[in-house]
């Protein structure tokens, strides 16, 4: 049985059905500012357009306006990372507020996939691109993006003149130290990530800086660097908690390391937070709120970074000039039940 190809409904058909001019239909459907059309006429046009299934010719519109009302987001690990959703949500809500559509592409760290994705998005005449990293790192601007509005998201761009936004890692380290110092801890441990990335150095620097302000010498902080997964946290925490002068509190580079630290403490007969307090980083869903007791942690500002990056991208698209803005955004402390005064301080208070 041969299928009859359905013809595309034209704006001329909508105008004829609504009993108005093509220009009036065009102005109503494009919501032209300052348009003076009787509300009943406007509604009739909208009703007819919907009933006939009229779809505006986006290509023709873009030729007139030099805008496609689309932006792209290229990410290296969009599919597998637990944090991508918040980045995308922040960017998408800004795009929707601008009546724009966000296209998302995951590259899996494959350079050839990234190059193809950039090429395809540019062929589709996106108005701009968000170049997202799923972990805070320094990245050079891909050559093909030099001629299109681009903002780096969760990464620092080493190419001058490109806006970027990333987490304030040092502030996060300071906030973690403040949380433990405020609870009365003075013997502190830090399980850091072994990788040489801004988050590892920044969180350690911030933690040490806040300790110094509290009058604690740097040698009072016991630091162990491991692979940033639960097994690494377990091994590092067993090391720290088996020492003669074990720390009364441990700050972990991320929540997965903290999960391993919980296991180590339990195997050593230590209770969280009665015998050891633990602070994580990320506020990773199903980890920070899944362990018992709930993990106090520093939340990464993924949603806020998505919003900031998309707003800056649309500013570029709209023709903003001046120095390229950059931002380090601070995430909040999410307090749960893994932090308490050290046991000795608690007994002294009693």
NORFENHU-V619354 format. One record per backbone hydrogen bond with DSSP energy under -1.0 kcal/mol. NH is the residue of the N-H (numbers start at 1). CO is the residue of the C=O. Records with the same first field share a line. If there is no record, write none. Layout:
NH = CO + CO
This chain:
14 = 10
15 = 11
16 = 12
17 = 13
18 = 14
19 = 15
20 = 15
25 = 21
26 = 22
27 = 23
28 = 24
29 = 25
30 = 26
31 = 28
32 = 27
35 = 32
42 = 38
43 = 39
44 = 40
45 = 41
46 = 42
47 = 43
48 = 44
49 = 45
50 = 46
51 = 47
52 = 48
54 = 49
58 = 56
61 = 57
62 = 58
63 = 59
64 = 60
65 = 61
66 = 62
71 = 101
72 = 128
73 = 103
74 = 130
75 = 105
81 = 77
87 = 83
88 = 84
89 = 85
90 = 86
91 = 87
92 = 88
93 = 89
94 = 90
95 = 91
96 = 92
97 = 93
99 = 96
100 = 95
101 = 69
103 = 71
105 = 73
107 = 75
110 = 107
114 = 110
115 = 111
116 = 112
117 = 113
118 = 114
119 = 115
120 = 116
121 = 117
122 = 118
123 = 119
124 = 120
125 = 122
126 = 121
127 = 70
129 = 149
130 = 72
131 = 151
132 = 74
133 = 153
139 = 156
145 = 142
146 = 143
148 = 145
151 = 129
152 = 163
153 = 131
154 = 165
155 = 165
156 = 137
158 = 139
162 = 159
165 = 152
166 = 327
168 = 329
169 = 167
172 = 168
173 = 169
174 = 170
175 = 171
176 = 172
177 = 173
178 = 174
179 = 175
180 = 176
181 = 177
182 = 178
184 = 181
185 = 180
189 = 249
190 = 222
191 = 251
192 = 224
194 = 226
197 = 195
201 = 197
202 = 198
203 = 199
204 = 200
205 = 201
206 = 202
207 = 203
208 = 204
209 = 205
210 = 206
211 = 207
212 = 208
213 = 209
214 = 210
215 = 212
216 = 211
220 = 217
221 = 218
222 = 188
224 = 190
226 = 192
229 = 227
233 = 229
234 = 230
235 = 231
236 = 232
237 = 233
238 = 234
239 = 235
240 = 236
241 = 237
243 = 240
248 = 187
249 = 187
250 = 277
251 = 189
252 = 279
253 = 191
255 = 281
258 = 254
259 = 255
260 = 256
261 = 257
262 = 258
263 = 259
264 = 260
265 = 261
266 = 262
267 = 263
268 = 264
269 = 266
270 = 265
275 = 271
276 = 271
277 = 248
278 = 338
279 = 250
280 = 296
282 = 298
287 = 284
288 = 284
291 = 287
295 = 288
297 = 334
299 = 332
302 = 300
305 = 301
306 = 302
307 = 303
308 = 304
309 = 305
310 = 306
311 = 307
312 = 308
313 = 309
314 = 310
315 = 311
316 = 312
317 = 313
318 = 314
319 = 316
320 = 315
327 = 164
329 = 166
334 = 297
337 = 294
346 = 342
347 = 343
348 = 344
349 = 345
350 = 346
